[in-house]
Amino acid sequence: MILRKAKEEMLGKLKKCKNIKEIYETLGWDFFEKIAMILLMIWCMLPIVSFAYHLIWADMEKNFVYRNNIFTSYQDAVVAAGALTAEFLIIYFIGKILLRKKSIKISVKTMIKERPWNVFFALLLVWIGACSIMSADHYIAFWGTEYRFEGFLTYLCYTMVFICAQILKKEKYRKIVLNTYAIVSVFLGVCMLLQENALFNMDKVFIYLRATVFCQFNHMGYYLNMSILVMVGLFFSSDRIKNSVIYGIGIAFQLYCLLVNNTFGAYLGSLIGLISACIMYIVRTKNVKKMLIPVAIYIVLSGASIAGMIPSSSEENLSDNFKTLFHDTNSVITDASDSDDAGTGRMILWRTGLKMVPESPVFGYGPEQINPKYTDVMGGPFVGKTSRPENEYIQYMMFMGIPGLILYLGALICLAVCQLKRLKWLGKETVTAAGCAIGYAAGAFVGNSMYYTTPYMYMFLGLASKNE
């Protein structure tokens, strides 16, 4: 009844508006902030949309047509979310221009002073566009490959998610977005465990082991990496015992899922993110006691995995992972004959990727493209689908040249340095988002960007950008 009355009053006020400027003044910026929140919630719920498609196609034989429909459906959902976000941002910035109190020149100068990292991100987007134009295959450069779907238009989507997240100022809206991501991640975690144990036919609903709606189990690992740190941040920011208990259980559950998933790079990323989040929390609040609970959860569950108490269809645990890490590190240092196999074959991909960089150091090869003479090493039988170096930073150099990597790292470093200086005054949700971004950035050393996981990195970067 109250909401209905409020809507009627708003409609009455809008009908009296004589021009567009008055419409914006009547709606107010809180209205647009709510829309930004809803859009980010939609992005967070895209895995649920994909899950629905998986259910629809579950009865079909797992052949190429089935996989192609699943991939295309998720990509269509990303495009639709991107289109909605683009429309919103156009309307939003028209309002900003109409209602500006300062000249555009002064407003830009203020933005650069308060958020200099946005300059790096803006230049990076322009540079990716230039690299796309200079590439050998313009279609792939702008649309991406069938599997990765990460061309220039997808980078535009990342940018829009980043901007949308920066629009959110109110802590309650930011917390709603974080909780939405947390809830969806728990849902996926449950699905993964049901799939792993062949319960409720979940093993027939999803295509690949330990991957749920994603195309590879490592991608699920990237997602879980961030979800754990969302839970950690929400635990730190919670002032109620009941909520703290819920988030503590969430940390344990998501970490358990990650250990079953067995993406070791994501585990190390979440560990680095946890350490970073704890340090930021202590500096900001001087509270050491609350930090001990997430740390204890990590120690107990990691110990259980090392002891072989957490089963996984991969037939590996943290003990195996650490043994492999030590062996691979020694092989690389001593330049042993099997050093190319280090990192489950990543070392040869890294070395090959680094060989490509000097051959096209400025513009790279464009999004999703590599030097054709290296396809046998990079992709083997999956050329056009897995031609990645399994390291996002080398990937940036390959696709966007050395300037592309410099701009990307410049943006991350600038954001980190500026926000660390303000750490004591940052909101709890801002610190939470920062921890998630750090965890993803750490895991990116042994991972790939993907159209369905990377948007959340940019969402967390945008949420971590608040300086008010």
Secondary structure, 3 states (H helix, E strand, C coil): CHHHHHHHHHHHHHHCCCCHHHHHHHHCHHHHHHHHHHHHHHHHCHHHHHHHHHHHCCCCCCCHHHHHHHHHHHHHHHHHHHHHHHHHHHHHHHHHHHCCCCCHHHHHHHHHHHCCHHHHHHHHHHHHHHHHHHCCCHHHHHHCCCCCCCCHHHHHHHHHHHHHHHHCCCHHHHHHHHHHHHHHHHHHHHHHHHHHCCCCCHHHHCCCCCCCCCCCHHHHHHHHHHHHHHHHHHHHHCCCHHHHHHHHHHHHHHHHHHHHHCCHHHHHHHHHHHHHHHHHHHHHHCCCHHHHHHHHHHHHHHHHHHCCCCCCCCCCCHHHHHHHHHHHHHHHHHCCCCHHHHHHHHHHHHHHHHHHHHHCCCCCCCCCCCCHHHHHHHCHHHCCCCCCCCCHHHHHHHHHHHHHHHHHHHHHHHHHHHHHHCHHHCCHHHHHHHHHHHHHHHHHHHCCCCCCCHHHHHHHHHHCCCCC
